[in-house]
Amino acid sequence: MQHLIVRSSYVLFAVLGFTLLAARPALAADSLEPKHKLVIQVSSADKESQQLAINNAVNVQQVYGIDDVAIEIVAYGPGLSILTTENEQATRVKSLATQNIKFSACGNTIAAFKKKTGKDPVLTEGVKVVPAGVGRIIELQEKGYSYIRP
């Protein structure tokens, strides 16, 4: 009988150990990802709307902390202007890009701009180009990002 109890204990500890080992990678992955995720759409050339989008990003980051929120501003169409060096928000965009706020420019909009003007728009430092702005928003929402459009 004592032999059966000892053997049952080994089986119980083995099952418990394997369960903990199996759960460990999932727990580690969860701890690396920010708890909050936000994508902000900018599709208007309106200066107030663009400033509001940046203010929203900064405010959310202040509320949750730089390490507990992922924020990406996606600009397309007339809103692409927010990510160019000629925009009055260029200095803020460049600074925020170094502070864990991502900025994505629509490749389709850039191609249309080049076709119309014969040159690429000059993007602010820290901005990345994605194939399609709307597509990027969809991808982020599928990854659990909340969506706002100021």
Residue frames as a rotation matrix with the C-alpha (Angstrom) as fourth column:
MET 1
0.569 0.822 0.000 0.00
0.822 -0.569 0.000 0.00
0.000 0.000 -1.000 0.00
GLN 2
0.452 -0.485 -0.749 2.81
0.138 -0.791 0.596 2.40
-0.881 -0.373 -0.291 0.90
HIS 3
-0.619 -0.683 0.389 4.47
0.437 0.112 0.892 1.58
-0.652 0.722 0.229 -2.44
LEU 4
-0.091 0.700 0.708 1.23
0.982 -0.053 0.179 2.55
0.163 0.712 -0.683 -4.24
ILE 5
0.795 0.373 -0.478 1.02
0.501 -0.848 0.173 5.90
-0.341 -0.377 -0.861 -2.40
VAL 6
-0.021 -0.898 -0.440 4.64
0.083 -0.440 0.894 6.74
-0.996 -0.017 0.084 -3.21
ARG 7
-0.675 -0.206 0.709 4.13
0.665 0.246 0.705 5.81
-0.319 0.947 -0.028 -6.86
SER 8
0.333 0.882 0.335 0.93
0.935 -0.355 0.003 7.88
0.121 0.312 -0.942 -7.05
SER 9
0.618 -0.179 -0.765 2.79
0.263 -0.871 0.416 10.85
-0.741 -0.458 -0.492 -5.59
TYR 10
-0.510 -0.860 0.025 5.47
0.241 -0.115 0.964 10.59
-0.826 0.498 0.265 -8.29
VAL 11
-0.418 0.446 0.791 2.80
0.905 0.130 0.405 10.51
0.078 0.886 -0.458 -10.99
LEU 12
0.660 0.707 -0.253 1.02
0.739 -0.672 0.049 13.50
-0.136 -0.219 -0.966 -9.47
PHE 13
0.304 -0.636 -0.709 4.25
0.070 -0.728 0.682 15.53
-0.950 -0.257 -0.176 -9.27
ALA 14
-0.680 -0.548 0.487 5.20
0.480 0.168 0.861 14.54
-0.554 0.819 0.149 -12.83
VAL 15
-0.004 0.775 0.632 1.83
0.979 -0.125 0.159 15.65
0.202 0.619 -0.758 -14.20
LEU 16
0.786 0.271 -0.556 1.98
0.465 -0.852 0.242 18.89
-0.408 -0.448 -0.795 -12.21
GLY 17
-0.090 -0.929 -0.358 5.54
0.159 -0.369 0.916 19.55
-0.983 0.026 0.181 -13.39
PHE 18
-0.665 -0.116 0.738 4.70
0.722 0.155 0.675 18.98
-0.193 0.981 -0.019 -17.06
THR 19
0.410 0.887 0.211 1.65
0.905 -0.424 0.025 21.22
0.112 0.181 -0.977 -16.73
LEU 20
0.647 -0.231 -0.726 3.75
0.216 -0.858 0.466 24.05
-0.731 -0.458 -0.505 -15.30
LEU 21
-0.471 -0.880 0.056 6.42
0.254 -0.075 0.964 23.64
-0.845 0.468 0.259 -17.97
ALA 22
-0.387 0.408 0.827 3.83
0.921 0.130 0.367 23.69
0.042 0.904 -0.426 -20.73
ALA 23
0.680 0.730 -0.068 2.22
0.733 -0.675 0.083 26.87
0.015 -0.106 -0.994 -19.35
ARG 24
0.156 -0.710 -0.687 5.53
0.552 -0.514 0.656 28.68
-0.819 -0.482 0.312 -18.83
PRO 25
-0.771 -0.471 0.429 6.10
0.615 -0.374 0.694 29.80
-0.166 0.799 0.578 -22.46
ALA 26
0.012 0.857 0.516 2.55
0.764 -0.340 0.548 31.12
0.645 0.388 -0.659 -22.68
LEU 27
0.717 0.221 -0.661 2.99
0.656 -0.535 0.532 33.08
-0.236 -0.816 -0.528 -19.47
ALA 28
-0.261 -0.905 -0.336 6.32
0.581 -0.425 0.694 34.48
-0.771 -0.014 0.637 -20.67
ALA 29
-0.649 0.058 0.758 4.83
0.714 -0.297 0.634 35.57
0.262 0.953 0.151 -24.00
ASP 30
0.445 0.890 0.097 1.94
0.759 -0.432 0.487 37.31
0.476 -0.143 -0.868 -22.26
SER 31
0.540 -0.255 -0.802 4.29
0.615 -0.531 0.583 39.25
-0.575 -0.808 -0.130 -19.99
LEU 32
-0.575 -0.811 0.105 6.26
0.641 -0.368 0.673 40.62
-0.508 0.455 0.732 -22.97
GLU 33
-0.457 0.495 0.739 3.23
0.658 -0.371 0.655 42.11
0.599 0.786 -0.156 -24.70
PRO 34
-0.956 0.139 0.260 1.77
-0.256 -0.829 -0.498 45.37
0.146 -0.542 0.827 -23.41
LYS 35
-0.642 0.767 0.018 -1.59
0.489 0.426 -0.761 45.04
-0.591 -0.480 -0.648 -21.71
HIS 36
0.411 0.790 -0.455 -3.10
0.155 -0.553 -0.819 47.85
-0.898 0.266 -0.350 -23.79
LYS 37
-0.645 -0.555 0.525 -2.87
0.605 0.049 0.795 48.33
-0.467 0.830 0.305 -27.56
LEU 38
0.345 0.749 -0.565 -4.14
0.234 -0.652 -0.722 51.27
-0.909 0.117 -0.400 -29.58
VAL 39
-0.564 -0.409 0.717 -4.18
0.812 -0.118 0.572 52.16
-0.150 0.905 0.399 -33.28
ILE 40
0.055 0.509 -0.859 -5.05
0.180 -0.851 -0.493 55.72
-0.982 -0.127 -0.139 -34.27
GLN 41
0.053 0.070 0.996 -6.18
0.987 0.150 -0.063 56.48
-0.154 0.986 -0.061 -37.83
VAL 42
-0.129 -0.071 -0.989 -5.21
-0.015 -0.997 0.073 59.78
-0.992 0.024 0.127 -39.46
SER 43
-0.316 0.092 0.944 -6.84
0.897 0.354 0.265 60.23
-0.310 0.931 -0.194 -42.86
SER 44
0.792 0.582 0.185 -7.52
0.609 -0.774 -0.171 63.96
0.044 0.249 -0.968 -42.82
ALA 45
-0.192 -0.858 0.476 -5.22
0.731 -0.449 -0.514 66.87
0.654 0.249 0.714 -43.62
ASP 46
0.664 0.535 0.522 -7.06
0.044 -0.725 0.687 68.93
0.746 -0.433 -0.505 -41.00
LYS 47
-0.316 -0.910 0.269 -4.40
-0.206 -0.211 -0.956 70.34
0.926 -0.358 -0.121 -38.64
GLU 48
-0.131 0.338 0.932 -6.63
-0.980 -0.189 -0.070 70.17
0.152 -0.922 0.356 -35.56
SER 49
0.875 0.477 -0.077 -7.52
-0.472 0.878 0.081 66.54
0.106 -0.034 0.994 -36.23
GLN 50
0.406 -0.814 -0.415 -3.85
0.161 0.511 -0.845 65.65
0.900 0.276 0.338 -36.71
GLN 51
-0.478 -0.560 0.677 -2.84
-0.535 -0.425 -0.730 67.42
0.697 -0.711 -0.096 -33.50
LEU 52
0.299 0.695 0.654 -5.66
-0.954 0.212 0.211 65.65
0.008 -0.687 0.726 -31.66
ALA 53
0.841 -0.037 -0.539 -4.41
-0.106 0.967 -0.231 62.26
0.530 0.251 0.810 -32.89
ILE 54
-0.163 -0.978 -0.130 -0.95
0.145 0.106 -0.984 62.95
0.976 -0.179 0.125 -31.49
ASN 55
-0.408 0.079 0.909 -2.37
-0.814 -0.483 -0.323 64.37
0.414 -0.872 0.262 -28.25
ASN 56
0.698 0.712 0.074 -4.52
-0.688 0.638 0.347 61.22
0.200 -0.293 0.935 -27.86
ALA 57
0.540 -0.569 -0.620 -1.44
0.210 0.804 -0.556 59.01
0.815 0.170 0.554 -28.25
VAL 58
-0.517 -0.775 0.363 0.56
-0.124 -0.351 -0.928 60.99
0.847 -0.525 0.085 -25.70
ASN 59
-0.116 0.567 0.816 -2.33
-0.955 -0.288 0.064 61.07
0.271 -0.772 0.575 -23.22
VAL 60
0.851 0.428 -0.304 -2.93
-0.370 0.900 0.232 57.30
0.373 -0.085 0.924 -23.47
GLN 61
0.168 -0.878 -0.448 0.78
0.321 0.478 -0.817 56.64
0.932 -0.007 0.362 -22.99
GLN 62
-0.585 -0.343 0.735 0.77
-0.490 -0.572 -0.657 58.86
0.646 -0.745 0.167 -19.89
VAL 63
0.337 0.814 0.473 -2.24
-0.914 0.162 0.372 57.03
0.226 -0.558 0.799 -18.45
TYR 64
0.980 0.161 -0.116 -0.91
-0.148 0.982 0.117 53.48
0.133 -0.097 0.986 -18.90
GLY 65
0.392 -0.911 0.127 2.84
-0.331 -0.011 0.944 54.06
-0.858 -0.412 -0.306 -18.95
ILE 66
0.111 -0.436 -0.893 5.29
-0.979 -0.201 -0.024 53.71
-0.169 0.877 -0.449 -21.82
ASP 67
-0.837 -0.542 -0.075 5.86
-0.547 0.830 0.107 49.98
0.004 0.130 -0.991 -21.19
ASP 68
-0.674 0.628 0.390 2.22
0.214 0.671 -0.710 48.98
-0.707 -0.395 -0.586 -20.74
VAL 69
0.517 0.843 -0.150 0.72
0.038 -0.198 -0.979 50.33
-0.855 0.500 -0.134 -23.95
ALA 70
-0.591 -0.578 0.563 1.52
0.616 0.127 0.777 49.83
-0.521 0.806 0.281 -27.63
ILE 71
0.386 0.693 -0.609 0.46
0.086 -0.685 -0.724 52.76
-0.918 0.227 -0.324 -29.81
GLU 72
-0.638 -0.530 0.558 0.60
0.631 0.055 0.774 53.08
-0.441 0.846 0.299 -33.57
ILE 73
0.136 0.603 -0.786 -0.60
-0.235 -0.751 -0.617 56.03
-0.962 0.269 0.040 -35.62
VAL 74
-0.405 -0.166 0.899 -1.44
0.737 0.524 0.428 55.01
-0.542 0.836 -0.090 -39.19
ALA 75
-0.065 0.316 -0.947 -1.74
-0.276 -0.917 -0.287 57.77
-0.959 0.243 0.147 -41.78
TYR 76
-0.555 -0.058 0.830 -3.13
0.729 0.448 0.519 57.50
-0.401 0.892 -0.206 -45.31
GLY 77
0.352 0.667 0.656 -4.77
0.896 -0.442 -0.032 59.66
0.269 0.599 -0.754 -47.96
PRO 78
0.440 -0.141 0.887 -4.68
0.030 -0.985 -0.172 63.36
0.897 0.103 -0.429 -47.07
GLY 79
0.981 -0.018 0.192 -3.66
-0.192 -0.049 0.980 62.36
-0.008 -0.999 -0.052 -43.54
LEU 80
0.551 -0.834 0.013 -0.22
0.807 0.529 -0.263 61.32
0.213 0.155 0.965 -44.78
SER 81
0.341 -0.414 0.844 0.82
0.072 -0.884 -0.463 64.96
0.937 0.218 -0.272 -44.45
ILE 82
0.907 0.021 0.420 1.14
-0.408 -0.203 0.890 64.49
0.104 -0.979 -0.175 -40.66
LEU 83
0.722 -0.632 0.282 4.16
0.366 0.694 0.620 62.25
-0.588 -0.344 0.732 -41.29
THR 84
0.511 -0.549 0.662 6.06
0.705 -0.174 -0.688 64.59
0.492 0.818 0.298 -43.62
THR 85
-0.362 -0.790 -0.495 8.90
0.930 -0.345 -0.128 66.93
-0.069 -0.506 0.860 -42.73
GLU 86
-0.737 0.120 0.665 6.86
0.189 -0.908 0.374 69.92
0.649 0.401 0.647 -43.93
ASN 87
0.305 0.935 -0.182 4.11
0.421 0.040 0.906 69.35
0.854 -0.353 -0.382 -41.35
GLU 88
0.080 -0.235 0.969 4.08
-0.642 -0.756 -0.130 71.49
0.762 -0.612 -0.211 -38.20
GLN 89
0.832 0.248 0.496 3.85
-0.545 0.537 0.644 68.23
-0.107 -0.806 0.582 -36.18
ALA 90
0.609 -0.613 -0.503 7.14
-0.121 0.555 -0.823 66.88
0.784 0.562 0.264 -37.65
THR 91
-0.383 -0.797 0.468 9.20
-0.612 -0.160 -0.774 67.64
0.692 -0.583 -0.426 -34.54
ARG 92
0.018 0.484 0.875 6.67
-0.949 0.285 -0.137 65.92
-0.316 -0.828 0.464 -32.28
VAL 93
0.905 0.320 -0.281 6.43
-0.409 0.837 -0.363 62.90
0.119 0.443 0.888 -34.60
LYS 94
0.209 -0.922 -0.326 10.21
-0.225 0.279 -0.934 62.51
0.952 0.268 -0.149 -34.65
SER 95
-0.512 -0.390 0.765 10.41
-0.786 -0.146 -0.600 62.81
0.346 -0.909 -0.232 -30.86
LEU 96
0.257 0.726 0.638 7.51
-0.889 0.437 -0.140 60.45
-0.380 -0.531 0.758 -30.14
ALA 97
0.736 -0.052 -0.675 8.91
-0.409 0.760 -0.505 57.85
0.539 0.648 0.539 -32.54
THR 98
-0.355 -0.914 -0.198 11.80
-0.231 0.290 -0.929 57.51
0.906 -0.284 -0.314 -30.07
GLN 99
-0.715 0.174 0.677 9.35
-0.697 -0.103 -0.709 57.19
-0.053 -0.979 0.195 -27.16
ASN 100
-0.891 0.241 0.384 7.60
0.159 0.959 -0.233 53.96
-0.425 -0.146 -0.893 -28.15
ILE 101
0.278 0.937 -0.212 4.91
-0.143 -0.178 -0.974 55.46
-0.950 0.301 0.084 -30.38
LYS 102
-0.550 -0.455 0.700 4.99
0.545 0.439 0.714 53.98
-0.632 0.775 0.007 -33.88
PHE 103
0.092 0.520 -0.849 4.09
-0.502 -0.712 -0.491 55.89
-0.860 0.471 0.196 -37.03
SER 104
-0.416 -0.152 0.897 3.08
0.544 0.749 0.379 54.11
-0.729 0.645 -0.229 -40.24
ALA 105
-0.305 0.230 -0.924 2.71
-0.650 -0.759 0.026 55.74
-0.696 0.609 0.381 -43.65
CYS 106
0.531 0.646 0.549 0.54
0.012 0.642 -0.767 54.18
-0.847 0.413 0.333 -46.35
GLY 107
-0.549 -0.788 0.280 2.57
0.225 0.183 0.957 52.91
-0.805 0.588 0.076 -49.30
ASN 108
-0.076 0.617 0.783 -0.42
0.991 0.132 -0.008 53.26
-0.108 0.776 -0.622 -51.62
THR 109
0.856 0.389 -0.340 -0.76
0.395 -0.917 -0.054 56.93
-0.333 -0.088 -0.939 -50.72
ILE 110
0.091 -0.916 -0.391 2.96
-0.126 -0.400 0.908 57.47
-0.988 -0.033 -0.152 -51.25
ALA 111
-0.580 -0.268 0.769 2.74
0.634 0.444 0.633 55.85
-0.511 0.855 -0.087 -54.70
ALA 112
0.389 0.809 0.440 -0.24
0.921 -0.340 -0.190 58.05
-0.005 0.479 -0.878 -55.62
PHE 113
0.731 -0.207 -0.650 1.63
0.071 -0.925 0.374 61.15
-0.679 -0.320 -0.661 -54.41
LYS 114
-0.331 -0.943 0.022 4.67
0.042 0.008 0.999 60.21
-0.943 0.332 0.037 -56.51
LYS 115
-0.319 0.298 0.900 2.52
0.918 0.332 0.216 59.57
-0.235 0.895 -0.380 -59.57
LYS 116
0.706 0.705 0.067 0.89
0.706 -0.694 -0.140 62.98
-0.052 0.146 -0.988 -59.19
THR 117
0.879 -0.355 -0.318 3.99
-0.227 -0.898 0.376 65.04
-0.419 -0.258 -0.870 -58.30
GLY 118
0.714 -0.644 -0.276 6.84
-0.148 0.247 -0.958 63.00
0.685 0.724 0.081 -59.74
LYS 119
-0.441 -0.880 0.175 8.57
-0.398 0.018 -0.917 62.68
0.804 -0.474 -0.358 -56.37
ASP 120
-0.099 0.335 -0.937 8.20
0.730 0.665 0.160 60.86
0.676 -0.668 -0.311 -53.06
PRO 121
0.774 0.309 0.553 6.99
-0.166 -0.744 0.648 62.82
0.611 -0.593 -0.524 -50.03
VAL 122
-0.392 -0.920 0.024 9.78
-0.188 0.055 -0.981 63.42
0.900 -0.389 -0.195 -47.51
LEU 123
0.596 0.650 -0.472 8.80
0.254 0.405 0.878 61.49
0.762 -0.644 0.076 -44.40
THR 124
0.509 -0.340 0.790 9.80
-0.801 -0.523 0.291 62.48
0.314 -0.781 -0.539 -40.90
GLU 125
-0.522 -0.792 -0.316 12.54
-0.529 0.591 -0.609 60.43
0.669 -0.151 -0.727 -39.28
GLY 126
-0.853 0.145 0.501 11.15
-0.377 0.492 -0.785 57.42
-0.361 -0.858 -0.365 -37.42
VAL 127
0.218 0.962 -0.163 8.22
-0.794 0.078 -0.603 56.81
-0.568 0.261 0.781 -39.79
LYS 128
-0.736 -0.393 0.551 7.93
-0.019 0.826 0.563 53.41
-0.676 0.404 -0.616 -41.45
VAL 129
-0.389 0.583 -0.714 6.12
-0.921 -0.223 0.320 52.66
0.027 0.781 0.623 -44.68
VAL 130
-0.441 0.375 0.815 3.49
-0.046 0.898 -0.438 49.91
-0.896 -0.231 -0.378 -44.78
PRO 131
-0.850 0.074 0.521 1.93
0.517 0.303 0.801 48.53
-0.098 0.950 -0.296 -47.98
ALA 132
-0.274 0.840 0.469 -1.56
0.275 -0.399 0.875 49.90
0.921 0.369 -0.122 -47.22
GLY 133
-0.793 -0.041 0.608 -2.76
-0.480 -0.573 -0.664 52.07
0.375 -0.819 0.434 -44.34
VAL 134
0.215 0.953 0.214 -6.20
-0.951 0.155 0.269 50.49
0.224 -0.261 0.939 -44.11
GLY 135
0.488 -0.118 -0.865 -4.62
-0.065 0.983 -0.171 47.04
0.870 0.140 0.472 -44.31
ARG 136
-0.633 -0.770 -0.075 -2.30
0.084 0.028 -0.996 47.93
0.770 -0.637 0.047 -41.42
ILE 137
-0.472 0.549 0.690 -5.26
-0.869 -0.421 -0.259 49.04
0.148 -0.722 0.676 -39.31
ILE 138
0.589 0.703 -0.400 -7.01
-0.650 0.706 0.283 45.73
0.481 0.093 0.872 -40.04
GLU 139
0.069 -0.667 -0.742 -3.88
0.175 0.740 -0.649 43.76
0.982 -0.085 0.168 -39.07
LEU 140
-0.829 -0.426 0.362 -3.56
-0.222 -0.343 -0.913 45.64
0.513 -0.837 0.189 -35.80
GLN 141
-0.067 0.884 0.463 -7.23
-0.991 -0.114 0.075 45.19
0.119 -0.453 0.883 -34.93
GLU 142
0.617 0.245 -0.748 -6.87
-0.307 0.950 0.058 41.47
0.725 0.194 0.661 -35.59
LYS 143
-0.322 -0.809 -0.492 -4.04
0.362 0.375 -0.853 41.52
0.875 -0.453 0.172 -33.02
GLY 144
0.100 0.495 -0.863 -6.34
0.977 0.114 0.179 43.04
0.187 -0.862 -0.472 -30.41
TYR 145
-0.904 -0.425 -0.052 -5.62
0.428 -0.893 -0.136 46.75
0.011 -0.145 0.989 -30.89
SER 146
0.139 0.898 -0.419 -8.38
0.695 -0.390 -0.605 49.20
-0.706 -0.207 -0.677 -29.99
TYR 147
-0.453 -0.221 0.864 -9.18
0.861 -0.360 0.359 51.65
0.231 0.906 0.353 -32.77
ILE 148
0.237 0.568 -0.788 -9.87
0.549 -0.748 -0.373 55.37
-0.802 -0.344 -0.489 -32.66
ARG 149
-0.316 -0.262 0.912 -10.16
0.883 -0.432 0.182 58.06
0.346 0.863 0.368 -35.26
PRO 150
-0.436 0.125 -0.892 -10.13
0.581 -0.718 -0.384 61.57
-0.688 -0.685 0.240 -33.85
